[in-house]
């Protein structure tokens, strides 16, 4: 791994990661504060004022009957998918395609480091940053849940939920990184690296609203 390049990635992308985390923290806090340990009828009644298709697309049509299932269905069906995807698309494009597009890749290749080492360093940073985001999100989620509703969160299932979501984004990041690596400019990189994950996201939302139901 090329440590100066890794540090350069960290310096160039930490603001994006921080913004994504802060937005996710905000939504998690708001949704947690809306939970009623006695009943979810009030929240369900409030959501009924919205179009049913929108509610289904965002995964708000079934909150379950426990705090853990409420968080899983209200947060991890939409928010925890949308914002990490934005991070992955933006940063994945920057790691390779942007260097090619701007010409800075030529400077990297002029160093004694091989192309393989450059790719490995960028991939290592990508996976490390995704892991860090979900680690911080997991810790924050546990703390906030205990502050608002102590003892209501099933911690082990919550950790497993974050692990599964993180592994899902490992796979998505592989798609983004692949097209960032083979593209000749950022336009091509974003066309496929962003287009395919977004298409998956949209298809999933359409499936929730019963688009394919006869």
C-alpha positions as CSV (number, residue, x, y, z in Angstrom):
1,X,0.0,0.0,0.0
2,X,1.2,3.5,-0.8
3,X,0.8,5.4,2.4
4,X,1.1,9.0,1.0
5,X,-1.6,8.2,-1.6
6,X,-3.8,6.7,1.1
7,X,-3.4,9.9,3.2
8,X,-4.1,12.0,0.1
9,X,-7.4,10.2,-0.3
10,X,-8.3,10.7,3.3
11,X,-7.5,14.5,3.0
12,X,-9.5,14.8,-0.2
13,X,-12.6,12.9,0.8
14,X,-13.1,13.3,4.6
15,X,-15.5,16.2,4.1
16,X,-17.8,14.1,1.9
17,X,-17.7,11.3,4.4
18,X,-18.4,13.7,7.3
19,X,-21.4,15.3,5.6
20,X,-22.9,11.8,4.8
21,X,-22.4,10.7,8.4
22,X,-24.0,13.9,9.8
23,X,-27.0,13.6,7.6
24,X,-27.4,9.9,8.6
25,X,-27.0,10.8,12.2
26,X,-29.7,13.5,11.9
27,X,-32.2,11.1,10.3
28,X,-31.4,8.3,12.8
29,X,-32.0,10.7,15.7
30,X,-35.3,12.0,14.3
31,X,-36.7,8.6,13.5
32,X,-35.6,7.2,16.9
33,X,-37.3,10.1,18.7
34,X,-40.5,9.4,16.8
35,X,-40.8,5.9,18.2
36,X,-43.6,5.2,20.7
37,X,-42.8,2.2,23.0
38,X,-46.5,1.8,23.7
39,X,-47.9,1.9,20.2
40,X,-46.9,2.8,16.6
41,X,-50.5,3.7,15.7
42,X,-49.9,7.4,16.0
43,X,-46.9,7.4,13.6
44,X,-48.8,5.1,11.2
45,X,-51.8,7.4,11.2
46,X,-49.5,10.4,10.4
47,X,-47.9,8.5,7.5
48,X,-51.4,7.6,6.1
49,X,-51.7,11.3,5.0
50,X,-48.9,10.6,2.4
51,X,-49.4,8.8,-0.9
52,X,-49.3,5.0,-0.3
53,X,-46.8,4.5,-3.2
54,X,-44.3,6.9,-1.5
55,X,-44.7,5.2,1.8
56,X,-44.1,1.7,0.3
57,X,-41.2,2.9,-1.8
58,X,-39.5,4.3,1.4
59,X,-40.3,1.1,3.3
60,X,-42.6,2.8,5.8
61,X,-45.5,0.6,5.3
62,X,-44.6,-1.9,8.0
63,X,-42.7,-0.8,11.1
64,X,-43.0,-4.1,13.0
65,X,-43.8,-4.3,16.7
66,X,-40.4,-3.7,18.4
67,X,-38.0,-0.9,18.4
68,X,-35.4,-2.9,16.5
69,X,-37.8,-3.8,13.7
70,X,-39.0,-0.2,13.6
71,X,-35.4,1.0,13.1
72,X,-34.7,-1.7,10.5
73,X,-37.8,-0.9,8.5
74,X,-37.9,2.9,8.8
75,X,-34.1,3.6,8.5
76,X,-32.3,0.7,6.8
77,X,-34.9,0.4,4.1
78,X,-34.2,3.8,2.6
79,X,-31.9,6.2,4.5
80,X,-29.1,3.7,5.2
81,X,-29.1,2.8,1.5
82,X,-29.4,6.2,-0.2
83,X,-26.7,8.2,1.5
84,X,-23.9,5.6,1.6
85,X,-24.7,5.1,-2.1
86,X,-24.1,8.8,-2.7
87,X,-20.8,8.5,-0.9
88,X,-19.7,5.5,-2.8
89,X,-20.5,7.0,-6.2
90,X,-18.8,10.3,-5.5
91,X,-15.6,8.8,-3.9
92,X,-15.4,5.8,-6.2
93,X,-15.3,8.2,-9.2
94,X,-12.6,10.3,-7.5
95,X,-10.3,7.4,-6.7
96,X,-9.4,6.5,-10.3
97,X,-11.5,8.1,-13.0
98,X,-11.0,11.7,-11.8
99,X,-7.2,11.1,-11.7
100,X,-7.3,9.9,-15.3
101,X,-9.6,12.8,-16.4
102,X,-7.4,15.5,-14.8
103,X,-4.1,14.0,-15.9
104,X,-2.8,13.5,-12.4
105,X,-2.7,9.7,-13.0
106,X,0.3,10.3,-15.2
107,X,2.1,11.8,-12.2
108,X,1.2,8.8,-10.0
109,X,2.5,6.4,-12.7
110,X,5.7,8.4,-13.0
111,X,6.6,7.4,-9.4
112,X,8.3,4.1,-8.6
113,X,4.9,2.6,-7.6
114,X,3.3,0.1,-10.0
115,X,-0.2,0.4,-11.3
116,X,-1.2,-2.6,-9.2
117,X,0.0,-0.9,-6.0
118,X,-1.9,2.3,-6.9
119,X,-5.1,0.3,-7.6
120,X,-4.6,-1.7,-4.4
121,X,-4.2,1.4,-2.3
122,X,-7.3,3.1,-3.8
123,X,-9.3,-0.1,-3.2
124,X,-8.0,-0.4,0.3
125,X,-9.0,3.2,1.1
126,X,-12.4,2.7,-0.4
127,X,-13.2,-0.4,1.7
128,X,-11.7,1.1,4.8
129,X,-13.8,4.3,4.5
130,X,-17.0,2.3,4.0
131,X,-16.2,0.1,7.0
132,X,-15.5,3.2,9.1
133,X,-18.8,4.8,8.1
134,X,-20.8,1.8,9.2
135,X,-18.8,1.3,12.3
136,X,-19.4,4.8,13.5
137,X,-23.1,4.5,12.4
138,X,-23.4,1.3,14.5
139,X,-21.9,2.9,17.6
140,X,-23.9,6.1,17.2
141,X,-27.1,4.0,16.7
142,X,-26.6,2.0,19.9
143,X,-25.8,5.2,21.9
144,X,-28.8,7.2,20.7
145,X,-31.1,4.2,21.1
146,X,-30.0,3.8,24.7
147,X,-30.4,7.5,25.4
148,X,-34.0,7.6,24.1
149,X,-35.2,4.1,24.8
150,X,-32.9,2.3,27.1
151,X,-33.1,-1.5,26.8
152,X,-35.4,-1.5,23.8
153,X,-32.7,-2.0,21.1
154,X,-31.6,-5.6,20.5
155,X,-27.9,-4.9,20.1
156,X,-26.7,-8.1,18.4
157,X,-29.4,-8.1,15.7
158,X,-28.7,-4.4,15.2
159,X,-25.0,-5.1,14.7
160,X,-25.7,-7.9,12.3
161,X,-28.1,-5.6,10.4
162,X,-25.2,-3.1,9.9
163,X,-22.8,-5.8,8.9
164,X,-25.2,-7.1,6.2
165,X,-25.7,-3.6,5.0
166,X,-22.0,-2.9,5.0
167,X,-21.3,-6.1,3.0
168,X,-24.0,-5.0,0.5
169,X,-22.1,-1.8,0.0
170,X,-18.8,-3.7,-0.4
171,X,-20.5,-5.3,-3.5
172,X,-21.9,-2.0,-4.8
173,X,-18.5,-0.3,-4.3
174,X,-16.9,-3.0,-6.4
175,X,-19.2,-2.1,-9.3
176,X,-18.4,1.6,-8.9
177,X,-14.7,1.0,-8.6
178,X,-14.6,-1.3,-11.6
179,X,-16.1,1.3,-13.9
180,X,-13.9,4.0,-12.4
181,X,-10.9,1.9,-13.2
182,X,-11.7,1.0,-16.8
183,X,-13.3,4.4,-17.8
184,X,-11.3,6.9,-19.8
185,X,-13.0,9.9,-18.1
186,X,-15.4,10.7,-15.3
187,X,-18.3,10.9,-17.7
188,X,-18.0,7.2,-18.6
189,X,-17.3,6.3,-15.0
190,X,-20.4,8.0,-13.7
191,X,-22.6,6.7,-16.6
192,X,-22.1,3.1,-15.5
193,X,-20.6,3.3,-12.0
194,X,-23.4,5.5,-10.8
195,X,-26.1,4.3,-13.3
196,X,-26.1,0.7,-12.4
197,X,-26.4,1.1,-8.6
198,X,-29.0,3.8,-9.0
199,X,-30.9,1.5,-11.4
200,X,-30.9,-1.2,-8.7
201,X,-32.1,1.3,-6.1
202,X,-35.0,2.5,-8.3
203,X,-36.0,-1.0,-9.3
204,X,-36.1,-2.0,-5.6
205,X,-38.3,1.0,-4.9
206,X,-40.7,0.2,-7.8
207,X,-40.9,-3.4,-6.6
208,X,-42.0,-2.2,-3.1
209,X,-44.9,-0.1,-4.5
210,X,-46.1,-3.2,-6.4
211,X,-45.0,-1.9,-9.9
212,X,-44.7,-5.5,-11.1
213,X,-47.8,-6.8,-9.5
214,X,-50.5,-7.9,-12.0
